[in-house]
Amino acid sequence: MKGNKSVTESFQDEFNKDAQGCFVAAILMISFAGSLGCGFYLVIVIVNASLAYTPEDRSAAIKDALQILMTIGTLFSPLLAFVLGYYFNQSQSAHNQVDKSVVSNDAANQSGGNTG
């Protein structure tokens, strides 16, 4: 009877899925933060190096530096939106499920208390 799992096994399976999901989300967030930090560092280096050039060349260098940050945002925005949206949805469904079980337990306790 493979279909019958104990409560602890089901809980352990859910916990493992949540732990793996949190690990993936953490890696994504860390890589985004690292990329953004490196991007800002590159912008600072490019802007500092461009101070020695004429204003026209400086303007072009600053545009190129800002393009780096825009590229990082373009690459990571859809990924972050998906991950955060997925976890928010999971959190809301888990919260709703807990609320339903609390309401059903309260109703069972009230009906049991009235008959006794």
C-alpha positions as CSV (number, residue, x, y, z in Angstrom):
1,M,0.0,0.0,0.0
2,K,2.1,2.8,-1.3
3,G,-0.7,5.4,-1.2
4,N,-1.0,5.3,2.6
5,K,1.6,7.6,4.1
6,S,1.8,8.4,7.8
7,V,1.4,12.0,8.9
8,T,5.1,12.3,9.7
9,E,6.1,11.1,6.3
10,S,3.8,13.5,4.6
11,F,5.1,16.3,6.8
12,Q,8.7,15.3,6.0
13,D,8.0,15.3,2.3
14,E,6.4,18.8,2.5
15,F,9.3,20.0,4.6
16,N,11.8,18.7,2.1
17,K,10.0,20.5,-0.7
18,D,9.9,23.7,1.2
19,A,13.5,23.5,2.2
20,Q,14.6,22.9,-1.4
21,G,12.4,25.7,-2.6
22,C,13.9,28.1,0.0
23,F,17.4,27.1,-1.0
24,V,16.7,27.8,-4.7
25,A,15.1,31.2,-3.8
26,A,18.0,32.1,-1.5
27,I,20.5,31.3,-4.3
28,L,18.5,33.4,-6.7
29,M,18.4,36.3,-4.3
30,I,22.1,36.1,-3.5
31,S,23.0,36.0,-7.1
32,F,20.8,39.0,-7.8
33,A,22.4,40.9,-4.9
34,G,25.9,39.9,-6.0
35,S,25.2,40.9,-9.6
36,L,23.7,44.2,-8.6
37,G,26.7,44.9,-6.2
38,C,29.2,44.1,-9.0
39,G,27.2,46.3,-11.4
40,F,27.3,49.3,-9.0
41,Y,31.0,48.7,-8.5
42,L,31.5,48.7,-12.3
43,V,29.5,51.9,-12.6
44,I,31.6,53.6,-9.9
45,V,34.8,52.5,-11.6
46,I,33.7,53.6,-15.0
47,V,32.5,57.0,-13.8
48,N,35.7,57.6,-11.8
49,A,37.8,56.7,-14.9
50,S,35.7,58.9,-17.1
51,L,36.4,62.0,-15.0
52,A,39.7,62.4,-16.9
53,Y,38.0,62.7,-20.3
54,T,36.1,65.4,-22.0
55,P,32.4,65.9,-21.0
56,E,31.2,64.3,-24.2
57,D,33.2,61.2,-23.6
58,R,32.2,61.2,-20.0
59,S,28.5,61.3,-21.0
60,A,29.0,58.3,-23.2
61,A,30.8,56.4,-20.5
62,I,28.0,57.1,-18.0
63,K,25.4,55.9,-20.5
64,D,27.4,52.7,-20.9
65,A,27.7,52.3,-17.2
66,L,24.0,52.7,-16.6
67,Q,23.3,50.2,-19.4
68,I,25.1,47.6,-17.3
69,L,22.6,48.1,-14.4
70,M,19.6,48.1,-16.8
71,T,20.8,44.7,-18.2
72,I,21.1,43.2,-14.7
73,G,17.6,44.4,-13.9
74,T,16.3,43.1,-17.2
75,L,17.8,39.6,-16.6
76,F,16.7,39.2,-13.0
77,S,13.4,40.9,-12.8
78,P,11.3,38.2,-14.4
79,L,13.0,35.5,-12.3
80,L,12.5,37.4,-9.0
81,A,8.9,38.2,-9.9
82,F,8.2,34.5,-10.6
83,V,9.9,33.2,-7.4
84,L,8.4,35.8,-5.1
85,G,5.0,35.5,-6.7
86,Y,5.1,31.7,-6.3
87,Y,6.2,31.8,-2.6
88,F,3.6,34.5,-1.9
89,N,0.9,32.3,-3.5
90,Q,2.1,29.3,-1.5
91,S,2.1,31.2,1.7
92,Q,-1.4,32.5,1.1
93,S,-2.8,29.1,0.3
94,A,-1.1,27.6,3.4
95,H,-2.5,30.4,5.5
96,N,-6.0,29.8,4.1
97,Q,-5.7,26.1,4.7
98,V,-4.8,26.7,8.3
99,D,-7.7,29.1,8.7
100,K,-10.1,26.5,7.3
101,S,-8.9,23.8,9.6
102,V,-9.2,26.1,12.6
103,V,-12.7,27.0,11.7
104,S,-13.7,23.4,11.1
105,N,-12.1,22.4,14.5
106,D,-13.9,25.3,16.3
107,A,-17.2,24.2,14.7
108,A,-16.7,20.6,15.7
109,N,-15.8,21.6,19.3
110,Q,-18.9,23.9,19.5
111,S,-21.2,21.2,18.2
112,G,-19.7,18.6,20.5
113,G,-19.9,20.8,23.5
114,N,-23.6,21.6,22.9
115,T,-24.7,17.9,22.7
116,G,-22.8,16.8,25.9
